Amino acid sequence: MAVRTCEACWKAPVTAVRHTAGGRDLLCRECAEGGCPRRVDLFPPYVIYRLHRSGN
């Protein structure tokens, strides 16, 4: 499944690709030009929803 929404703002459609040492970031033009980091890197899924892994 392809990413269609900007990985930084999660609102605009992807129109730019930024290549990094870890792969690539799929961003909208505004976020790419502004140098915005991907939210996936800033807020991993377990932190966003305040979930934690169970002890089992």
KEBA-287144 format. One record per residue (C-alpha): residue number from 1; x, y, z; residue in one letter. Coordinates in Angstrom, 3 decimals. Layout:
> NUM | X | Y | Z | A
...
REM end
This chain:
> 1 | 0.000 | 0.000 | 0.000 | M
> 2 | 1.425 | 3.362 | -1.008 | A
> 3 | 1.517 | 6.370 | 1.307 | V
> 4 | -0.705 | 9.135 | -0.052 | R
> 5 | -0.678 | 11.584 | 2.851 | T
> 6 | 2.290 | 13.697 | 3.950 | C
> 7 | 4.250 | 11.995 | 6.734 | E
> 8 | 4.944 | 15.360 | 8.428 | A
> 9 | 1.580 | 17.187 | 8.538 | C
> 10 | -0.727 | 14.198 | 7.905 | W
> 11 | -3.071 | 16.494 | 5.940 | K
> 12 | -1.808 | 17.271 | 2.440 | A
> 13 | -1.208 | 14.779 | -0.366 | P
> 14 | 2.357 | 13.614 | -1.060 | V
> 15 | 4.062 | 15.689 | -3.739 | T
> 16 | 7.740 | 15.436 | -2.749 | A
> 17 | 10.233 | 12.780 | -1.735 | V
> 18 | 13.165 | 13.548 | 0.564 | R
> 19 | 15.920 | 10.936 | 0.548 | H
> 20 | 17.587 | 10.301 | 3.901 | T
> 21 | 20.160 | 7.899 | 5.275 | A
> 22 | 17.319 | 5.771 | 6.663 | G
> 23 | 15.311 | 5.640 | 3.443 | G
> 24 | 12.876 | 8.224 | 2.145 | R
> 25 | 10.308 | 10.652 | 3.510 | D
> 26 | 7.067 | 11.207 | 1.598 | L
> 27 | 6.024 | 14.820 | 2.121 | L
> 28 | 3.864 | 17.590 | 0.722 | C
> 29 | 5.698 | 20.445 | -0.951 | R
> 30 | 5.271 | 22.851 | 1.972 | E
> 31 | 6.723 | 20.422 | 4.527 | C
> 32 | 9.563 | 19.435 | 2.198 | A
> 33 | 10.545 | 23.070 | 1.583 | E
> 34 | 10.206 | 23.879 | 5.298 | G
> 35 | 12.419 | 20.953 | 6.342 | G
> 36 | 9.722 | 19.487 | 8.590 | C
> 37 | 10.531 | 16.132 | 10.223 | P
> 38 | 8.230 | 13.159 | 9.820 | R
> 39 | 5.782 | 12.834 | 12.702 | R
> 40 | 6.266 | 9.094 | 12.618 | V
> 41 | 9.806 | 9.704 | 13.882 | D
> 42 | 8.746 | 12.252 | 16.507 | L
> 43 | 5.724 | 10.387 | 17.870 | F
> 44 | 5.944 | 6.600 | 17.556 | P
> 45 | 2.521 | 4.893 | 17.577 | P
> 46 | 2.748 | 3.684 | 21.194 | Y
> 47 | 3.400 | 7.223 | 22.424 | V
> 48 | 0.616 | 8.805 | 20.365 | I
> 49 | -2.069 | 6.623 | 21.892 | Y
> 50 | -0.296 | 6.298 | 25.236 | R
> 51 | -0.324 | 2.562 | 24.942 | L
> 52 | 2.385 | 0.342 | 26.259 | H
> 53 | 3.342 | -3.184 | 25.488 | R
> 54 | 1.855 | -5.723 | 27.821 | S
> 55 | 4.123 | -7.717 | 30.115 | G
> 56 | 2.904 | -11.011 | 28.630 | N
REM end
